Amino acid sequence: MIKSLRESKAKLSELVDLAGRGQDVWIAVRGRVKARLTRATAAASAADRKAWVRELKKLQKSCKGKATRPTAQTILAQQREDRL
């Protein structure tokens, strides 16, 4: 089954279900196939999950203490304060 990128975005959940049931889904951009969505061969092993958790914790530590972007609510509150 070949789907356009636009259609794939709109129906991603359905396409993932199809792929999970064993049907390959080919995704085309401007008429040329660029990607394939296919069934996963096996669930991640316990070792893979542990490695993923270690990597995630390492990433979290590297991001700690770094400045974060203000939320939209914070920006709006600051603008309201400036008007007073």
DOSEMAR-611582 format. One record per residue: residue number from 1; residue in one letter; x, z, y of N, C-alpha, C in turn. Coordinates in steps of 0.02 Angstrom, whole numbers, plus 50000, padded with zeros to 5 digits. Layout:
// residues N
[node NUM a [X Z Y] [X Z Y] [X Z Y]],
...
***
This chain:
// residues 84
[node 1 m [50042 50000 49942] [50000 50000 50000] [50045 50000 50062]],
[node 2 i [50033 49954 50108] [50071 49951 50169] [50025 49969 50227]],
[node 3 k [50049 50014 50270] [50011 50036 50329] [50055 50028 50390]],
[node 4 s [50023 50016 50447] [50060 50013 50510] [50078 50083 50531]],
[node 5 l [50128 50089 50575] [50148 50154 50599] [50091 50189 50635]],
[node 6 r [50054 50152 50676] [49997 50181 50713] [49946 50209 50665]],
[node 7 e [49928 50171 50614] [49878 50194 50566] [49905 50253 50526]],
[node 8 s [49970 50252 50511] [50001 50306 50473] [49998 50372 50511]],
[node 9 k [50010 50368 50577] [50006 50429 50618] [49936 50458 50617]],
[node 10 a [49887 50413 50622] [49817 50436 50625] [49793 50464 50559]],
[node 11 k [49821 50441 50504] [49795 50460 50438] [49850 50491 50394]],
[node 12 l [49896 50527 50424] [49953 50554 50387] [49931 50599 50329]],
[node 13 s [49883 50643 50340] [49862 50688 50286] [49837 50649 50225]],
[node 14 e [49797 50597 50238] [49772 50556 50183] [49829 50520 50147]],
[node 15 l [49877 50495 50185] [49932 50459 50154] [49976 50505 50113]],
[node 16 v [49985 50567 50137] [50024 50616 50098] [49988 50632 50033]],
[node 17 d [49922 50638 50036] [49884 50650 49975] [49893 50593 49925]],
[node 18 l [49889 50531 49950] [49898 50473 49906] [49968 50473 49875]],
[node 19 a [50018 50487 49916] [50087 50489 49890] [50094 50545 49839]],
[node 20 g [50063 50602 49852] [50066 50658 49806] [50035 50642 49738]],
[node 21 r [49988 50595 49738] [49956 50574 49676] [49993 50516 49643]],
[node 22 g [50051 50497 49672] [50093 50447 49640] [50091 50377 49669]],
[node 23 q [50051 50366 49721] [50048 50299 49751] [50097 50294 49809]],
[node 24 d [50143 50246 49806] [50190 50236 49860] [50155 50207 49921]],
[node 25 v [50172 50233 49979] [50144 50208 50042] [50202 50182 50084]],
[node 26 w [50200 50117 50100] [50252 50086 50140] [50228 50085 50212]],
[node 27 i [50273 50101 50259] [50255 50104 50330] [50292 50050 50367]],
[node 28 a [50254 50009 50403] [50283 49952 50438] [50281 49962 50513]],
[node 29 v [50332 49938 50547] [50336 49937 50620] [50345 49865 50641]],
[node 30 r [50298 49841 50681] [50299 49771 50703] [50304 49722 50644]],
[node 31 g [50268 49738 50591] [50264 49694 50534] [50322 49698 50485]],
[node 32 r [50370 49743 50498] [50427 49750 50452] [50426 49820 50422]],
[node 33 v [50432 49824 50357] [50432 49888 50323] [50494 49928 50344]],
[node 34 k [50482 49990 50366] [50536 50034 50389] [50545 50097 50347]],
[node 35 a [50491 50118 50313] [50495 50181 50277] [50448 50180 50217]],
[node 36 r [50460 50226 50171] [50417 50233 50113] [50401 50307 50104]],
[node 37 l [50337 50321 50094] [50314 50388 50080] [50299 50388 50005]],
[node 38 t [50332 50432 49968] [50325 50432 49896] [50319 50504 49870]],
[node 39 r [50298 50511 49809] [50288 50576 49779] [50355 50613 49772]],
[node 40 a [50354 50677 49786] [50414 50718 49776] [50428 50723 49702]],
[node 41 t [50492 50720 49684] [50509 50720 49613] [50503 50789 49582]],
[node 42 a [50521 50840 49619] [50516 50908 49591] [50514 50958 49649]],
[node 43 a [50485 51015 49635] [50484 51068 49685] [50555 51094 49696]],
[node 44 a [50568 51121 49754] [50634 51148 49769] [50649 51206 49722]],
[node 45 s [50710 51209 49700] [50730 51263 49655] [50739 51327 49696]],
[node 46 a [50744 51382 49661] [50754 51446 49695] [50819 51445 49735]],
[node 47 a [50871 51413 49707] [50935 51409 49743] [50928 51368 49807]],
[node 48 d [50889 51314 49804] [50877 51273 49863] [50841 51313 49917]],
[node 49 r [50791 51351 49896] [50752 51391 49944] [50796 51445 49976]],
[node 50 k [50839 51476 49936] [50884 51527 49963] [50933 51497 50012]],
[node 51 a [50959 51438 49997] [51005 51404 50042] [50969 51386 50108]],
[node 52 w [50906 51364 50102] [50867 51348 50161] [50856 51409 50205]],
[node 53 v [50840 51466 50174] [50829 51528 50211] [50894 51549 50246]],
[node 54 r [50951 51544 50211] [51015 51562 50242] [51028 51518 50302]],
[node 55 e [51015 51453 50295] [51027 51407 50351] [50980 51423 50410]],
[node 56 l [50918 51439 50395] [50871 51456 50448] [50892 51520 50484]],
[node 57 k [50914 51571 50447] [50937 51633 50479] [50998 51620 50522]],
[node 58 k [51043 51578 50499] [51103 51561 50537] [51083 51527 50603]],
[node 59 l [51035 51482 50599] [51010 51447 50658] [50977 51496 50707]],
[node 60 q [50938 51543 50680] [50905 51592 50723] [50957 51635 50759]],
[node 61 k [51010 51655 50724] [51062 51695 50756] [51097 51656 50811]],
[node 62 s [51108 51591 50799] [51142 51551 50850] [51100 51540 50912]],
[node 63 c [51034 51546 50905] [50989 51536 50962] [50973 51601 50998]],
[node 64 k [50989 51658 50970] [50973 51722 51001] [51010 51730 51067]],
[node 65 g [50974 51756 51116] [51005 51770 51180] [51010 51710 51226]],
[node 66 k [50991 51652 51201] [50993 51593 51244] [50929 51590 51285]],
[node 67 a [50936 51561 51344] [50878 51556 51388] [50824 51514 51356]],
[node 68 t [50763 51534 51367] [50706 51495 51342] [50670 51463 51400]],
[node 69 r [50634 51412 51385] [50595 51378 51437] [50534 51419 51454]],
[node 70 p [50515 51419 51518] [50455 51456 51536] [50392 51422 51507]],
[node 71 t [50342 51461 51492] [50280 51432 51466] [50239 51407 51525]],
[node 72 a [50189 51367 51510] [50145 51340 51562] [50111 51398 51598]],
[node 73 q [50093 51450 51562] [50059 51508 51593] [50106 51541 51643]],
[node 74 t [50169 51548 51627] [50218 51579 51672] [50225 51537 51735]],
[node 75 i [50230 51472 51727] [50238 51428 51785] [50177 51433 51830]],
[node 76 l [50118 51431 51801] [50057 51436 51841] [50052 51502 51877]],
[node 77 a [50070 51556 51843] [50069 51622 51875] [50116 51625 51934]],
[node 78 q [50176 51596 51926] [50224 51596 51982] [50198 51555 52040]],
[node 79 q [50166 51499 52027] [50138 51458 52081] [50083 51495 52118]],
[node 80 r [50043 51531 52081] [49988 51569 52113] [50017 51624 52157]],
[node 81 e [50070 51657 52133] [50102 51710 52173] [50131 51681 52238]],
[node 82 d [50159 51620 52233] [50189 51589 52292] [50136 51573 52346]],
[node 83 r [50075 51561 52325] [50022 51544 52373] [49997 51605 52411]],
[node 84 l [50007 51664 52384] [49982 51726 52417] [50022 51746 52476]],
***
